[in-house]
Amino acid sequence: MAAEKSVQVRIEGRVQGVWFRAWTAQEATALGLSGWVRNCNDGAVEAVFSGAPNSVDLMLDKCRMGPPLANVSGVSSQSCEPPTPGFTQLPTA
């Protein structure tokens, strides 16, 4: 079994008020990922995804598109420490 991959992600564009956090939690849970998602005060969305490398990569691809009402202009990611198991929505930071 491949080692787990963990990334912290920043998603920019029209990503707040378009169901992005709930959509992200639903998609990440369906892929068996752990982590969290939250809105940022500057209008971006931040998330951590951790799990099988192919599932993390697929989630990053999904974030580049976002839910139907989103207009993603950029996604950046960097490696991070694994989060606690499960996937949660956090308050705005």
Helices and strands as residue ranges (DSSP letters): E 5-14, H 20-30, E 34-39, E 45-51, H 53-65, E 71-79, E 87-89
